[in-house]
Amino acid sequence: MRKSIRLLLASGVTTAALVATALPAQAAAVTLKAGHLDVVDVAYEDGDLEIGVHDEENDVEYATDEVKLVVKRQAKVTVPDNPAFAFLGRPGVAEVWILPEIQNSELIWPGIAAEEIEAGVVAADSLTLRLQSVAGPGQLAIYTEDAVGQPTILADSGDGVPDAITLAAGDHTHANWAFDRSGDYRVTVQATGTLAATGQSVTSAPATLRLVVKA
């Protein structure tokens, strides 16, 4: 867990203690099915950008390979009968699984966060999050809806990737995550920014989320 290691470092625990308390290399993934989760949590530490998963309700941070995110059957809905939603499938007919922008306590409420990056660290307080790849039986679309229900697409593997999403340092946002087929997905993202002090570009290691969409 990312948070556990940070807390140990902050308290001055020795390297030997860290090794003794580290998770086993083959530890089973933690399964998360509901609640407020920053499924992409971008941080800047020791000169590097990092991406993890933050369980907001329990204030626990995980590396992306430590968790399995479950999209429950209850997330399955019909695509709105509006041509603007055709990127999800045939409006009013096709079915899609959506982790919603507006919180539903029965489902994962997926956030995208850069709250751990302080103002002034990156140029213009701006980062780019790239959806690098989506491996699975179907497509992933990430989008928001305005006050009258019209969508703004942030990323859509259906029309090709990578796609880029702009993040503001210190910010936290929510969007709809929509899958058009059930099954196992691997979603890989990567964050990039420019350090304000030096002009140096910094890029995180690719981080891959595992999501299981229930039929």
ZIUR-V602163 format. One record per residue. N is the residue number from 1. RES is the residue in one letter. SS is DSSP state (H for helix, E for strand, C for the rest). NEAR is the number of other C-alpha atoms within 8 Angstrom. D_CENTER is the distance of its C-alpha to the mean C-alpha in whole Angstrom. Layout:
# ZIUR-V602163
N & RES & SS & NEAR & D_CENTER
N & RES & SS & NEAR & D_CENTER
This chain:
# ZIUR-V602163
1 & M & C & 10 & 16
2 & R & H & 9 & 15
3 & K & H & 9 & 17
4 & S & H & 8 & 20
5 & I & H & 9 & 21
6 & R & H & 8 & 20
7 & L & H & 8 & 23
8 & L & H & 10 & 25
9 & L & H & 9 & 25
10 & A & H & 7 & 26
11 & S & C & 6 & 29
12 & G & C & 6 & 30
13 & V & C & 9 & 30
14 & T & C & 7 & 32
15 & T & H & 6 & 30
16 & A & H & 6 & 32
17 & A & H & 8 & 31
18 & L & H & 11 & 27
19 & V & H & 7 & 28
20 & A & H & 6 & 30
21 & T & H & 6 & 27
22 & A & C & 6 & 24
23 & L & C & 6 & 22
24 & P & C & 5 & 24
25 & A & C & 4 & 23
26 & Q & C & 4 & 23
27 & A & C & 7 & 21
28 & A & C & 5 & 20
29 & A & C & 8 & 16
30 & V & E & 7 & 16
31 & T & E & 8 & 15
32 & L & E & 9 & 13
33 & K & C & 10 & 14
34 & A & C & 9 & 14
35 & G & E & 11 & 14
36 & H & E & 12 & 12
37 & L & E & 13 & 8
38 & D & E & 14 & 6
39 & V & E & 11 & 3
40 & V & E & 11 & 3
41 & D & E & 13 & 6
42 & V & E & 14 & 9
43 & A & E & 11 & 13
44 & Y & E & 10 & 16
45 & E & E & 7 & 18
46 & D & C & 4 & 22
47 & G & C & 5 & 21
48 & D & E & 9 & 18
49 & L & E & 14 & 15
50 & E & E & 11 & 12
51 & I & E & 15 & 8
52 & G & E & 14 & 8
53 & V & E & 13 & 7
54 & H & E & 13 & 9
55 & D & E & 13 & 11
56 & E & C & 9 & 13
57 & E & C & 7 & 16
58 & N & C & 5 & 17
59 & D & C & 7 & 16
60 & V & E & 9 & 15
61 & E & E & 12 & 12
62 & Y & E & 14 & 12
63 & A & E & 11 & 11
64 & T & H & 12 & 9
65 & D & H & 10 & 12
66 & E & H & 11 & 14
67 & V & E & 13 & 12
68 & K & E & 13 & 12
69 & L & E & 11 & 10
70 & V & E & 12 & 13
71 & V & E & 15 & 13
72 & K & C & 10 & 17
73 & R & H & 9 & 20
74 & Q & H & 6 & 20
75 & A & H & 11 & 17
76 & K & E & 10 & 20
77 & V & E & 8 & 21
78 & T & E & 10 & 24
79 & V & C & 14 & 22
80 & P & C & 7 & 24
81 & D & C & 8 & 28
82 & N & C & 8 & 27
83 & P & H & 6 & 27
84 & A & H & 7 & 24
85 & F & H & 12 & 22
86 & A & H & 9 & 23
87 & F & H & 7 & 20
88 & L & H & 12 & 19
89 & G & C & 12 & 23
90 & R & C & 8 & 26
91 & P & C & 14 & 26
92 & G & C & 9 & 28
93 & V & C & 9 & 28
94 & A & C & 10 & 25
95 & E & E & 10 & 23
96 & V & E & 15 & 19
97 & W & E & 15 & 16
98 & I & E & 12 & 14
99 & L & E & 13 & 12
100 & P & C & 12 & 13
101 & E & C & 11 & 13
102 & I & C & 7 & 16
103 & Q & C & 8 & 15
104 & N & C & 8 & 17
105 & S & C & 8 & 18
106 & E & C & 7 & 18
107 & L & C & 14 & 15
108 & I & E & 16 & 11
109 & W & E & 17 & 11
110 & P & E & 15 & 7
111 & G & E & 13 & 6
112 & I & E & 12 & 5
113 & A & E & 14 & 8
114 & A & C & 14 & 11
115 & E & C & 12 & 13
116 & E & C & 10 & 14
117 & I & C & 11 & 16
118 & E & C & 8 & 19
119 & A & C & 8 & 21
120 & G & C & 8 & 23
121 & V & C & 10 & 21
122 & V & E & 14 & 20
123 & A & H & 11 & 22
124 & A & H & 6 & 22
125 & D & H & 10 & 19
126 & S & E & 11 & 17
127 & L & E & 13 & 14
128 & T & E & 11 & 13
129 & L & E & 12 & 10
130 & R & E & 11 & 11
131 & L & E & 15 & 10
132 & Q & E & 11 & 12
133 & S & E & 11 & 13
134 & V & E & 12 & 13
135 & A & E & 8 & 15
136 & G & C & 9 & 16
137 & P & C & 9 & 19
138 & G & C & 9 & 18
139 & Q & C & 12 & 16
140 & L & E & 12 & 12
141 & A & E & 16 & 12
142 & I & E & 12 & 10
143 & Y & E & 12 & 13
144 & T & E & 12 & 14
145 & E & E & 9 & 18
146 & D & C & 8 & 21
147 & A & C & 5 & 23
148 & V & C & 5 & 25
149 & G & C & 6 & 23
150 & Q & C & 8 & 22
151 & P & E & 10 & 19
152 & T & E & 8 & 18
153 & I & E & 9 & 16
154 & L & E & 11 & 13
155 & A & E & 11 & 12
156 & D & E & 13 & 14
157 & S & H & 13 & 15
158 & G & H & 8 & 18
159 & D & H & 5 & 20
160 & G & C & 7 & 18
161 & V & C & 9 & 16
162 & P & C & 9 & 15
163 & D & E & 12 & 14
164 & A & E & 10 & 13
165 & I & E & 10 & 11
166 & T & E & 8 & 13
167 & L & E & 11 & 12
168 & A & E & 9 & 15
169 & A & C & 14 & 15
170 & G & C & 11 & 16
171 & D & C & 9 & 14
172 & H & E & 9 & 11
173 & T & E & 7 & 10
174 & H & E & 11 & 10
175 & A & C & 13 & 10
176 & N & E & 13 & 11
177 & W & E & 13 & 9
178 & A & E & 12 & 13
179 & F & E & 13 & 14
180 & D & C & 12 & 18
181 & R & C & 10 & 19
182 & S & C & 12 & 19
183 & G & E & 10 & 18
184 & D & E & 10 & 16
185 & Y & E & 13 & 13
186 & R & E & 12 & 12
187 & V & E & 13 & 9
188 & T & E & 12 & 9
189 & V & E & 12 & 8
190 & Q & E & 14 & 10
191 & A & E & 16 & 11
192 & T & E & 12 & 15
193 & G & E & 12 & 17
194 & T & E & 11 & 21
195 & L & E & 12 & 22
196 & A & C & 11 & 25
197 & A & C & 6 & 27
198 & T & C & 5 & 28
199 & G & C & 8 & 26
200 & Q & C & 7 & 25
201 & S & E & 8 & 22
202 & V & E & 10 & 19
203 & T & E & 10 & 16
204 & S & C & 11 & 14
205 & A & C & 9 & 14
206 & P & C & 8 & 12
207 & A & E & 10 & 9
208 & T & E & 10 & 9
209 & L & E & 14 & 7
210 & R & E & 13 & 10
211 & L & E & 12 & 11
212 & V & E & 12 & 14
213 & V & E & 15 & 15
214 & K & C & 9 & 19
215 & A & C & 5 & 22
